[in-house]
């Protein structure tokens, strides 16, 4: 079984042009397998190992949510507490009669918008960074608390500041003392400066080519949502703690409460997806899964458990975008006795070089050639175009992003997500009228998008 997992992961890394990855596997609620694949950096060629430390991106939210629930177990707070009880300086422009509670933040039902700029290139590392960020917020809620779902990194920064205020420790030190140390996750850390160079992993961007990222995603204001570093080996310890029912981090009853479905996420292609308290809940092969994914500049991550079977998988990749979810489900299938699905690479793995060589005309010609001659070898869906264009926009490379989006929308003319990202590309390029047109077209196709409706309001349109 370990050999099958290794062969599967290696094949995906090669076919998708990923720099490297690490996977951790738990079986019978215990660590079973951890290994590294590929390289820590395309420039150095040093191999990834099971102990290499990856930026976890949004998997970090699971640790923030656990910290909040520990404080609840200790009687320091309630899920029904209004935020103002603990964070009186947080400014909320709340036009609704309902107040935002801690529970609303955990399940993304608060109405908080998302972070629009993480300032990865304007790093802050002082102890006051998180509270300073929260004090700077003037939050305009997108809907009445408890009456909708909108994924919000901002909400988790606020939760991290809540943990710091209630515990009278920095958020990072609270997590280390109360979660990482008890689980013997000795190398895991929120602090970029504490990652040993021998274990550090370099971020890579896969847009038109796969290359080293110019930015490393780190900023202390975003520690609760994004900046925990860990390895495949140590994430196995975290997985085992959550599956075994041992009370060294949370009581089993508390975990069960976190895994109860609460908010409907509202994805048309995934109708049973729900948010719990920090976790997402869905089914795979008629089994309940609890999980979280992550993506920041240069990193993609996925962590998933099937509690009923005591199995789970961690996938950490130092390339973004990357099919980490598909890899994780392939590993689960191997553990469950199924053949993993083949994961064809996006056609953009071939079109990027054509675009760099010959522009849009070269990309169109290469697409037509592959669609005709290799229709089973590549994924021709919209997702690959969106991921590449999003990666380009993250780096401020607006012109190629708009070229790729416009070409993709020629192929998929009624794709709401395509127009939403096009709106962002127009906005970043200073074309406010184009941004408005694209945003309104996206909402015509998919009206249930409170974040985009809010952005149109900020651009001066009607809500």
N, C-alpha and C positions, 0 to 999 in steps of 0.2 A: 504493500500500500504506500509506503514512503517513496519507493521507487516510482510508482505511478504518479504521485503528486509532483515529484521533482521533474519527471519527463514532461508533464503537462505544463508546469510553470515555465520551464526552459523554452518550450515550443512557443508559448505566447510572447515571451520576451524577445525572441528572435524575430518572429513574424511582425510584431508591432514596433520594432526598432526602439525598444526601451533601454535606458542605460543600465538599470539594475532594479532589484526587488529583494524583499525578504518576506518569508511566510512563516507563520506560527500556527500550529494545529493542536487542539485539545481533543482528547478522546476519553470516554469514561470520566469526564470532569477533571482530568489530569493532563499536564503537559505531555504531549506525545511526539511532536516533531517540530524543529525549527531549523531553518536553513537560509542562506543568502544565495543570490543568483546575480550574475552580471557584475557590474563594476560600480564602485562608489563615485567615480568620476570618469568621464570619457577622456579627460586630459591626462589623468594619472594612471588609469587602468587598474587601480587597486581593487581587489574583489570585495563585494558585499559579504558579510557574514551574519550569522544569527544574532550577533551582539552589536552590529552597526546601529547607530542611533539616527532615526528618521524624525523629522518634523511631522507630528501626527495630524496637523490641521484640525478639522472639526471633531475628530475622535476625542480631542481634549475636552469637549463638552461633557462627555460621560463622567469624567473625573470632577468637573465642576458641579454637576448634578449630584454626584455621590457626596461631595462635601456638604452641599445644602441639606441633603437628607440625613447626614450624620448629625448636623446641628438640630434638625427636627427631632431625631431620636433622643437627643440630650435635653430636649425641652427648651431650647433657645429660641425657637421660632415655630410658626405654624404655616402650612401651605396657604391658609386663608388670610394670613397677615397682609395688610396693604403695604406697599413698598414704603410709603412715607413714614411708617412706624420705625423702620430701621435706617432709611436713607432720606432724611428730611430735606437734603439739599438737591435731590433729583427733581428736575423741573419737567413736568408733563403738561402739555397743552391738551387737557382732556375734555372734549366736548360732551362726554357721555356721563350718565349718572352712575355707572358702575366704576369701581376703582380697580386698578391693576394690583393683582396679588402675586405672591411668590409662585404659587402653582401655575398661574397664567404664563409666567416667564418660562418655567421649566418645560411646558408643553407647547410653546410657541403660539399661545392663544392670547397674548397680551395686546396685540395690535401695534407693537413696536415695529418700526421699519428696520431694514437691514443696514449694516455698515456699507457706505459707498466708497470709502477710501481708507485703507489700512495704514497708509503712510509707512510701508515697509522700507521705503528709501529715506525716511526721516526718523530713524530709530531713537526710541527713548528707553532708557534702562534704569532710571532712578526709582526708588521705592514709592514715590507719589504718582507715578505715571497713570496707574489705573484709576485712582480716585480723582485725579485731575481730569481725566477723560470723562468720567461720569458726571462730574460737576459742570463740565462744559456743555452737556447735552441739553437741548430743549426739544423734548420728544413730542411730536405730533402723532397721535395714534391714528392708525388706518381704519380701525373699526372698534366697536365696543368690546372691551375685554370679555373673553369667554364666548364670543359670537363669531369666531372665524379662526383661520389658521394662516400664519405668515411666518416663515422661517426667519429668525432674527439672531445674528451674531451679536448685535448691540444688546439684546436682552441678556445674553450670557455674560457680557462684560459687567452688566449691572449686577447679575447674580454673584460674580466673582468679588465685586466690591462689597456686596452684602456679606459674603463669607468673611472677608477681611474685617469689616466693622464689627460683626457679631463675635468673632473669635479673638479679636484684638491681635491678630497676626497678619503678616502679608499673605495674600492669597496663595502664592507659590509655596511659602513655608508651611501654611496650613496643610496643603495637599501632601507635601513631603512628609510631614510629621504624622499625619493621620491616615494616609492611604499608601503612599509609596514605601515608606519605611516598614510598616507592618507587613507588607507583602514581599519585602526584600527585593523591591525593584530598585536596586542600588545605583544603577547608572542613569535611570530615568530622571529627567529634570525639565522644568519649565525655562531654565536659564540657558540661553545660547552659549554664554561664556563658560558654562560648566560642562559642556560637551567636550570630552577629550579628543584632540585632533586625530588620534588613531581610530576612533569610533565614528567620527563625523562623516556625514554623507552630503555630497554636493547636489543641489537641485539642478534639474535639466528641464528645458522647455521643448516640447515636440509640437511645432507648428508647421512651418515649411520644411524644416529639417529638425533633427534632434541634436540639441546643443546645450552647453552649460548656461544656466540662467545668470543674468547680470545681477539679480536681486536674490538675497536670502530673506525669506519671510519671518521677520522677528520684530516685535515691538511689545513692550511690557503691558501696554494698555489692552492688548488683545490676548493676554495669557489665558484667561478663562475659556475663550472660544477656540483657541488655535495653537498655542506655542509649546505644548508638552512634547518632549522628545522621548522616544522609547525604541526598543528593539523587538524583534520577533520573539526572542527568548523571554524577555520580561513581560511582553503582552500576553504570553501564555500563562504567566502567573496571575495576571489580572483576569483573564478568561476563567481560569480554574477557580478563583475566588468567587466569581459571580455564579458559576455553575454548581459548585460543591455545596452551597447552602451553609458554609461556615460563617460564623458571625464575627470574623476578625476585621471586617470593614463595614458591612451593613447586616442587619438582621434579615433573615429570609423573608419575613413578612413585609419588610420595607422594600426589598427587591421586587417581590410579587406586586406590590402597589405601583412601583415604577414601570412595570411591564404590562400594566392594564391599558388597553387602548382607550384613548381619550378623544383627541381631535382628529377628524378626517382631513387628510392632507390634500385631497382634491385633485389627484393626478388621474386624468381620464384613462391612461393606459395601465394604471395600477390602482384599481378602485378599492382594494382592501387595505391600502397603506394607511396606518394610523400613527399618531404621535402619542407616546406615553410621557413619563416624567424624565426627560433627558434622552430617552431611547425612542427608536422607531420600531414599529411592530408590523409584521407582514407574514405571509405564509409561503412556504416552499415545499412542494410535493405534499401539500395538505398538513404540513407541520408548522407550528408557530416559530417564527424567527424574531429575535430582538437584535438590533444592530445600529450602527452609525457609520457614515462615510465621511471623508474629508478631502478637500482639495484647496491648495493654495499654490502660489507661484512655485513651480518646480517639484511639487509633491502631490501624490494621490494616495489615499489610504482607505481601508475598509476593515471593519471589525464586526463579526456576526456570530451569534450563538443559536443553537437549537437546544433549548433547555431540556426538552422531553428526552432527548437522546444523549445529553451530556457531551455534545460535540460543538466545535466552533473553529473559526479561522480568522487569522489576522493577515492582511496583505498590505505591505508597505512598499511604495514605489517612489524612486527619486526622479521620475519623469511625469510631467503633466502636459496634456491629458494622458490617461492610461486606463485600461479596462480592468480596474481593480475589483469592481463588483463581480464581473463575469469570472475572474480568476477565483474569487472567494466561493462563488456558487459551484464552480467546477470542483474545487477541493471538497466542499460539502457532499457533492454527488459521489465522489470517489469513496468518502467515508460511509455513505449510505448504501454503497453497492451498485451505483449507476455509472455508466460511461459519461464523462464530462462532455458538455457541448463544445463543439469546435467554435473558436472565437476568431472569425475572420477579421483581419485588420481593416481599418477604414480605407477607402479608396484615396483619402487624403495623404496616406503614407507614400503614394506614388505621384499624386498631383502636385505636391509641394515643389519637387524638383523641376517639374514641367513649368510651373509658374515662374520659378526663379530663372529658368533658362529662356522662356519665350513668352512670359506674361499670360494674360487671359486667353489669348488664342491658343497658346501651347497647352494650357490646362484643359480647355474645351476639347482639343483634339485628343489628348491623352485619355480624358474621361470617356469619350466615344469609343476609342480603341479598346479600353479595358472592359467597358460595358458590353461590347460585342464579343470580345475574345476570351474574357476571364470573368464571366458573371458570377461564378460560384466562389471565386478566390478572395473577393473583397466585399466589404460592407459598403453598399452604395447609399445607405440611409442618410438622413439629414444630420443625425447626431455627430458624425465625424466633422462635418463642415462647421457646426456650431462650436464644437470644442476647440478647433483650430482657430477660428475667428475670435473666440473668447480669449484664448491664450495670447493672440496678437494684440488684442485691445488691452490686456493686462500690462503689456510692455509698451503701450503707447504707439504701436505700429498700426495706425488707423487706416492708411491707404490700402495695404494688402488685405486687411480684415474686411473692408468694404467691398473690395473686388470679389473676395471669396463668398461673402454673404449675398451679393447681388447675383452671382452665378448660381449659388445654391437655391435662391428664391426663384430663379428661372425654372429650376427642376421641381421645386416644392412650393408652389405659389400660394398655398393656403396654410402655411406653417406659422402658427402664432409665435413660437419661440424664435424663429428666424427674424421676424419683424421686430421682436423685442430687442434682440441683440443689435439689429440694424439701427434701432433708435439710439442705443448706447453709442454705436460707432459714429452716428451723425452728431450726437451731442458732444462727444470728445473732439470731433473735428470742427466744432463751432457752428454747425448747420442746424440751428434751432427749428427752422421750419421743417426740414427733413426729419429731424427727431420726432416732431409732433406727428407728422404724417405716418411714420412707421409705427409709433406707439399706438395711435388710434386704429391703424389697420390690425395690429396685434389684438387689441381689445375687441374689435369687431369679430374676430375669429374665436377668441377665448375671453369672454367677459369677466370670468372669475379670476382676476389678477389684481388684488388690492394694492400691491406695491407699484405696479405700472400705472394704475389709476391715480395713485398719489403723485407719481412723477409727472404725469400729464398736468395735474393741478399745479405743480411747481413751475412747469413750463408756461403756465398761463391759460391752459385749456380748461374745459369743464370736467368735473369729477364724475 
